[in-house]
């Protein structure tokens, strides 16, 4: 088309049966385009949907321990944690204290720190063990593949 004053641009858009859409309002003079506004909105939503589909979704996997978790159970859960981190998911490891087992909070912290040390190559600690009510929680996020 070309560069036209506002009134002339409006009349041209009306003649063509199109809407005058402001593309860049900050420019001097503002940039407008004659187009079908509904089609423009449709295309924009379509683009946003594609972008949203391409965005990576953060998956958080949980692993639950007791304060007196046995070595075999620990190894089994550690293998699961390794698999989750290799798949690119974040890991939420927590020790759940039932009843009077809250007196073993030091054991729970040692267990979580041991897990963090064992998974050092696969994931980095995002949040150190923290006691919240009856559970002590620690977050690990996967390291980027080299």
Secondary structure as the mmCIF struct_conf table of DSSP 4:
data_model
#
loop_
_struct_conf.conf_type_id
_struct_conf.id
_struct_conf.beg_label_comp_id
_struct_conf.beg_label_asym_id
_struct_conf.beg_label_seq_id
_struct_conf.end_label_comp_id
_struct_conf.end_label_asym_id
_struct_conf.end_label_seq_id
HELX_RH_AL_P HELX_RH_AL_P1 UNK A 6 UNK A 16
TURN_TY1_P TURN_TY1_P1 UNK A 17 UNK A 17
STRN STRN1 UNK A 19 UNK A 24
TURN_TY1_P TURN_TY1_P2 UNK A 25 UNK A 26
BEND BEND1 UNK A 27 UNK A 29
HELX_LH_PP_P HELX_LH_PP_P1 UNK A 30 UNK A 30
STRN STRN2 UNK A 31 UNK A 35
HELX_RH_AL_P HELX_RH_AL_P2 UNK A 37 UNK A 54
BEND BEND2 UNK A 55 UNK A 55
HELX_LH_PP_P HELX_LH_PP_P2 UNK A 56 UNK A 58
STRN STRN3 UNK A 60 UNK A 65
TURN_TY1_P TURN_TY1_P3 UNK A 67 UNK A 68
HELX_RH_AL_P HELX_RH_AL_P3 UNK A 71 UNK A 86
TURN_TY1_P TURN_TY1_P4 UNK A 87 UNK A 88
STRN STRN4 UNK A 90 UNK A 96
HELX_LH_PP_P HELX_LH_PP_P3 UNK A 97 UNK A 98
HELX_RH_3T_P HELX_RH_3T_P1 UNK A 99 UNK A 104
HELX_RH_AL_P HELX_RH_AL_P4 UNK A 105 UNK A 118
TURN_TY1_P TURN_TY1_P5 UNK A 119 UNK A 122
STRN STRN5 UNK A 123 UNK A 132
TURN_TY1_P TURN_TY1_P6 UNK A 133 UNK A 134
STRN STRN6 UNK A 135 UNK A 142
HELX_LH_PP_P HELX_LH_PP_P4 UNK A 143 UNK A 145
#
